[in-house]
Amino acid sequence: MDQPLIRDEITKAIDRYGNLVKRICCVSLGNKADVDDVFQEVFLKYFLRKEVFENEQHEKAWLCRVAFNQCKDHNKSFWHKRIVSIEEMEIPFDSPEENEVMTAVKQLQLDDRRIIYLHYYEGYSIPEISAITGQKLNTVYTHLRRAKEKLRKKVGELE
Amino acid sequence: MKNAFVTYMDKVQIDEALKDKTVSYIIQSMENDERFNSDANQRSEGRFFTKRRMSILATVACFCFVLMISNFMLQPQYYVYFDINPSIELGITPLGTISSIKGLNEDGLQFAAALELKNQKLEIGIETMLQALISQGYITKDGSTVIAMTDVFKPFVKFEGLEERVVKTLTSTLAQYQSSVVLYQETTSRQEQKKAIQQGISLGKYRIIQYMKTMDQGVNAEAYEQSSISELILKADELILSSGNDASSGEFRDLHDQILQVTEKIRNIEHNSMKNQEQTGEQSNTGSNEANNLNSSNDILNPSAAGNKNETDSQTKGNEQSQGDLQGQKNTEAKSDSLLTETEQQTVEIQNEETAQEQVQNQEQNNAQNDEQNNVQNQAENQVQGQQEENQEQNQEQSQEQSQEQDQVQNQEQGQVQNQEQNQIENQNDLTEGINQSDLSPSPDPIIPEHGSPVK
């Protein structure tokens, strides 16, 4: 095993997809330590994977799915079933609006948060989200509609 | 709102520390994983024990383990062979339930077919079996029946307590039905059991025949297959005596000792039974003669004593019963001698205590019966004496009456004679004094004494 080659390969992968994975972890988790743990596990899975990616979109979609599933598994564990405040994220809010929006997003369910992130930040369409998450199209629509209604009640219209 | 969300998410960036930490973590994990030491193809093929496969394998392993345990607990792991004639095999599970009953000779097949012992508890099954054996006459109450109990545990398995439970149930049930047996107990191996099954005979008989073969090579096993266990033991004892085998060591050492002990017990019981028969014969003769004499005398002297005959009969029967109890006590003593194994000694002590209590009760009953009999005899004698006195009085009265009648008759005769003499004298006087007067005055009437008034 050529260690410098592997190290370069890992570094490149983290540079390319590190921010994506960390954002997904930040949306899904509320604790910096948990974010770091899940981040490492996602990239370990990335290098232990068997499948070969067809293109970059496929690779990105695979990482999104693995990152969300890993966060879900992490939240399932007994000692992580608790509400973590946003203040623990060590990312300061520049405006009260940011604070209000992120607090409202954190109060959504994980599936709804996932769809909000993919749709509003990554710009994926509903069918693409359906392909990434493996959920039915109507289910994704329902989740998105419900999440938007909840956010509208709390912070107003998102768009 | 959307802009606030996007601007906040833009601020989320990976830092160098997390990046270095992740790289070192991944390299360390890959070094520990052997799959990364080979080429990429082997890496993809090498992952057989995935989480899903591991969980499936673990589930299957747990299922197999549960199946094995349940199969082990429900299958017979302990076999008990009873050779009484009938020869019976009981298969017992570790949970203490009877899982199979099998007859090993003709009587055993008939007996096992008539019993429903499967899935019953060990104690209930053995009690039912002994009850049937006693009712069908396979176990006699004289204590001379030999039960050879041979048990086998499957290899690597020995459940403590099963053997003791069998022996305890056996002794308690026999005590409950007031029966006693000569118990011969041995534990053998699974190999011996397989050989016995191949020969089609019970394990107890097979072991004794094998031991007989060590003393005499000419022993024909087939000739003894239909023999009862007591016959086999006595034959083995004869061979031991004739060959002078001490068998102080070897696999048949325990068997040798048990054969000698059982033979001694059988002979003691036979001896005691002979003695008891002789004693009971003598006692029944003397007792019946005495009772007959007493009854006959009562019948002669006093008819009302015939009513007491039934009581005296019942008393003699009571005496016979008490003699029977004495025999029973002797039998129980023989029974206490007959139980062999060390594990039974405690139960034998309990039986001895019970028999001692029974002896005391029987003595008390006998004393009470004797007292009652004496009272009845005394009453009968008193009645006889009273009757004799009454008879004497009657006789006296009769004799007095007779004497009075005789006196009366004598007096009457004397009176008549005197009257006749007086008449004769008067007639003579009349004749002499005045024959002439007879013509002038009529003659007076002759004096006739009144009847019953003696004239002295």
Chai-1 contact restraints between the chains, C-beta under 6 A:
chainA,res_idxA,chainB,res_idxB,connection_type,confidence,min_distance_angstrom,max_distance_angstrom,comment,restraint_id
A,M1,B,F36,contact,1.0,0.0,6.0,A-B,restraint_1
A,M1,B,N37,contact,1.0,0.0,6.0,A-B,restraint_2
A,R7,B,V23,contact,1.0,0.0,6.0,A-B,restraint_3
A,I10,B,V23,contact,1.0,0.0,6.0,A-B,restraint_4
A,I10,B,I26,contact,1.0,0.0,6.0,A-B,restraint_5
A,I14,B,K19,contact,1.0,0.0,6.0,A-B,restraint_6
A,G18,B,I14,contact,1.0,0.0,6.0,A-B,restraint_7
A,N19,B,Q13,contact,1.0,0.0,6.0,A-B,restraint_8
A,N19,B,I14,contact,1.0,0.0,6.0,A-B,restraint_9
A,K22,B,V12,contact,1.0,0.0,6.0,A-B,restraint_10
A,K22,B,I14,contact,1.0,0.0,6.0,A-B,restraint_11
A,R23,B,M9,contact,1.0,0.0,6.0,A-B,restraint_12
A,R23,B,V12,contact,1.0,0.0,6.0,A-B,restraint_13
A,C26,B,V12,contact,1.0,0.0,6.0,A-B,restraint_14
A,D36,B,L18,contact,1.0,0.0,6.0,A-B,restraint_15
A,Q40,B,T22,contact,1.0,0.0,6.0,A-B,restraint_16
A,Q40,B,Y25,contact,1.0,0.0,6.0,A-B,restraint_17
A,F43,B,T22,contact,1.0,0.0,6.0,A-B,restraint_18
A,F43,B,I26,contact,1.0,0.0,6.0,A-B,restraint_19
A,L44,B,I26,contact,1.0,0.0,6.0,A-B,restraint_20
A,L44,B,S29,contact,1.0,0.0,6.0,A-B,restraint_21
A,F47,B,I26,contact,1.0,0.0,6.0,A-B,restraint_22
A,K50,B,S44,contact,1.0,0.0,6.0,A-B,restraint_23
A,I91,B,K11,contact,1.0,0.0,6.0,A-B,restraint_24
A,E97,B,A4,contact,1.0,0.0,6.0,A-B,restraint_25
A,E98,B,A4,contact,1.0,0.0,6.0,A-B,restraint_26
A,E98,B,Y8,contact,1.0,0.0,6.0,A-B,restraint_27
A,V101,B,M1,contact,1.0,0.0,6.0,A-B,restraint_28
A,V101,B,A4,contact,1.0,0.0,6.0,A-B,restraint_29
A,V101,B,F5,contact,1.0,0.0,6.0,A-B,restraint_30
A,M102,B,Y8,contact,1.0,0.0,6.0,A-B,restraint_31
A,Y120,B,K2,contact,1.0,0.0,6.0,A-B,restraint_32
A,Y121,B,V6,contact,1.0,0.0,6.0,A-B,restraint_33
A,Y121,B,M9,contact,1.0,0.0,6.0,A-B,restraint_34
A,V155,B,M1,contact,1.0,0.0,6.0,A-B,restraint_35
A,G156,B,M1,contact,1.0,0.0,6.0,A-B,restraint_36
A,L158,B,M1,contact,1.0,0.0,6.0,A-B,restraint_37
A,L158,B,K2,contact,1.0,0.0,6.0,A-B,restraint_38
A,E159,B,K2,contact,1.0,0.0,6.0,A-B,restraint_39
